[in-house]
Amino acid sequence: MTTQARLHRGELKVFPMSFVRIAIWMFTMWCFTMTCIGQHLEGEMVVKSGLFANGTRVVLHGETLRPGQAAGRCSSCIEARELFLRAKRIRAWSWVIGNLGIAESALGITKLEDAVVLGTFHAAIGGGLITWAAERDVTVRRAVREGVDAYNRCQFMRDFMRN
């Protein structure tokens, strides 16, 4: 008798029933956990996350804010306001530095035909500026995370001291 026939008649059990129950329970708990991960308290500020989020924006009361807008909402918490203003300043200058790097790289590409050394020099300068702007973006993300933490601490302390 083949294995298929024995399986059909019930003589051969592939998985014990307890394993199936445990697997279903674990899958249910996993689904519940995945749904609860994205939840946060009302009035709590969080860093925007997702597939296309880069970590430089925050969400407050369902509204997505850039660091400068978030600084405007932090009138009661000076520490968070300063961190958001710092992130805004670094972000703005990183944009300028990144665009200068792109312009230098483009200039280097156009100079490569006429003067190879000069074109390579411009392209290297442009690459260095782009890399520097990318490193500053990491600092912006860190400042935004620290600002969110400071804002949430201030809100918690304000609510705690009120009660």
PEGI-V160593 format. One record per pair of residues at least 24 apart in sequence whose C-alpha atoms are under 10 Angstrom apart, sorted by the first residue. I is the first residue (numbers start at 1). J is the second residue. D is the distance in whole Angstrom. If there is no record, write none. Layout:
<<I | J | D> <I | J | D>>
This chain:
<<43 | 152 | 9> <43 | 155 | 8> <43 | 156 | 10> <44 | 148 | 9> <44 | 149 | 10> <44 | 151 | 8> <44 | 152 | 6> <44 | 153 | 10> <44 | 155 | 8> <44 | 156 | 9> <45 | 70 | 9> <45 | 145 | 10> <45 | 147 | 9> <45 | 148 | 6> <45 | 149 | 8> <45 | 150 | 10> <45 | 151 | 7> <45 | 152 | 6> <45 | 155 | 10> <46 | 144 | 10> <46 | 145 | 8> <46 | 147 | 10> <46 | 148 | 6> <46 | 149 | 8> <46 | 151 | 10> <46 | 152 | 9> <47 | 141 | 9> <47 | 144 | 8> <47 | 145 | 7> <47 | 147 | 10> <47 | 148 | 7> <47 | 149 | 10> <54 | 137 | 9> <54 | 138 | 10> <54 | 141 | 8> <55 | 137 | 9> <55 | 138 | 9> <55 | 140 | 9> <55 | 141 | 6> <55 | 142 | 9> <55 | 144 | 8> <55 | 145 | 8> <56 | 84 | 10> <56 | 87 | 8> <56 | 88 | 9> <56 | 91 | 9> <56 | 137 | 8> <56 | 138 | 9> <56 | 139 | 10> <56 | 140 | 7> <56 | 141 | 5> <56 | 142 | 9> <56 | 143 | 9> <56 | 144 | 6> <56 | 145 | 8> <57 | 141 | 9> <57 | 144 | 8> <57 | 145 | 10> <58 | 144 | 8> <58 | 145 | 9> <58 | 147 | 10> <58 | 148 | 8> <59 | 148 | 10> <60 | 148 | 10> <66 | 144 | 9> <67 | 91 | 9> <67 | 140 | 9> <67 | 141 | 10> <67 | 143 | 9> <67 | 144 | 7> <67 | 147 | 9> <70 | 144 | 9> <70 | 147 | 9> <70 | 148 | 9> <70 | 151 | 10> <71 | 147 | 9> <71 | 151 | 10> <73 | 151 | 10> <74 | 147 | 10> <74 | 150 | 10> <74 | 151 | 7> <74 | 154 | 9> <74 | 155 | 10> <76 | 151 | 9> <76 | 154 | 8> <76 | 155 | 9> <76 | 158 | 9> <77 | 147 | 10> <77 | 150 | 8> <77 | 151 | 6> <77 | 152 | 9> <77 | 153 | 9> <77 | 154 | 6> <77 | 155 | 8> <77 | 158 | 10> <78 | 147 | 10> <78 | 150 | 9> <78 | 151 | 9> <78 | 154 | 9> <79 | 146 | 9> <79 | 147 | 7> <79 | 149 | 10> <79 | 150 | 6> <79 | 151 | 8> <79 | 154 | 9> <80 | 143 | 9> <80 | 144 | 9> <80 | 145 | 10> <80 | 146 | 8> <80 | 147 | 4> <80 | 148 | 7> <80 | 149 | 8> <80 | 150 | 5> <80 | 151 | 5> <80 | 152 | 9> <80 | 153 | 9> <80 | 154 | 8> <81 | 147 | 7> <81 | 148 | 10> <81 | 150 | 9> <81 | 151 | 8> <82 | 143 | 10> <82 | 147 | 8> <83 | 140 | 9> <83 | 142 | 10> <83 | 143 | 6> <83 | 144 | 7> <83 | 145 | 9> <83 | 146 | 7> <83 | 147 | 5> <83 | 148 | 9> <83 | 150 | 9> <83 | 151 | 10> <84 | 140 | 9> <84 | 143 | 7> <84 | 144 | 6> <84 | 145 | 9> <84 | 146 | 9> <84 | 147 | 6> <84 | 148 | 9> <84 | 151 | 10> <85 | 143 | 9> <85 | 144 | 9> <85 | 147 | 9> <86 | 139 | 10> <86 | 140 | 8> <86 | 143 | 7> <86 | 144 | 9> <86 | 147 | 10> <87 | 136 | 10> <87 | 137 | 9> <87 | 139 | 8> <87 | 140 | 5> <87 | 141 | 8> <87 | 142 | 9> <87 | 143 | 6> <87 | 144 | 6> <87 | 145 | 10> <87 | 147 | 9> <88 | 140 | 8> <88 | 143 | 9> <88 | 144 | 9> <89 | 140 | 9> <90 | 133 | 9> <90 | 136 | 7> <90 | 137 | 8> <90 | 139 | 8> <90 | 140 | 6> <90 | 143 | 10> <91 | 133 | 9> <91 | 136 | 8> <91 | 137 | 7> <91 | 138 | 10> <91 | 139 | 9> <91 | 140 | 6> <91 | 141 | 9> <93 | 133 | 8> <93 | 136 | 9> <94 | 129 | 9> <94 | 130 | 9> <94 | 132 | 8> <94 | 133 | 5> <94 | 134 | 8> <94 | 135 | 9> <94 | 136 | 6> <94 | 137 | 7> <94 | 140 | 9> <95 | 130 | 10> <95 | 133 | 7> <95 | 134 | 10> <95 | 136 | 10> <95 | 137 | 9> <96 | 129 | 10> <96 | 133 | 9> <97 | 126 | 9> <97 | 128 | 10> <97 | 129 | 6> <97 | 130 | 7> <97 | 131 | 10> <97 | 132 | 8> <97 | 133 | 6> <97 | 134 | 10> <97 | 136 | 10> <98 | 126 | 8> <98 | 127 | 9> <98 | 128 | 10> <98 | 129 | 6> <98 | 130 | 5> <98 | 131 | 8> <98 | 132 | 8> <98 | 133 | 5> <98 | 134 | 8> <99 | 126 | 9> <99 | 129 | 9> <99 | 130 | 8> <99 | 133 | 9> <100 | 125 | 10> <100 | 126 | 7> <100 | 127 | 10> <100 | 129 | 7> <100 | 130 | 8> <100 | 133 | 10> <101 | 125 | 7> <101 | 126 | 4> <101 | 127 | 6> <101 | 128 | 7> <101 | 129 | 5> <101 | 130 | 5> <101 | 131 | 9> <101 | 132 | 9> <101 | 133 | 9> <102 | 126 | 6> <102 | 127 | 8> <102 | 129 | 8> <102 | 130 | 7> <104 | 128 | 10> <104 | 129 | 9> <104 | 130 | 10> <105 | 129 | 9> <105 | 130 | 9>>
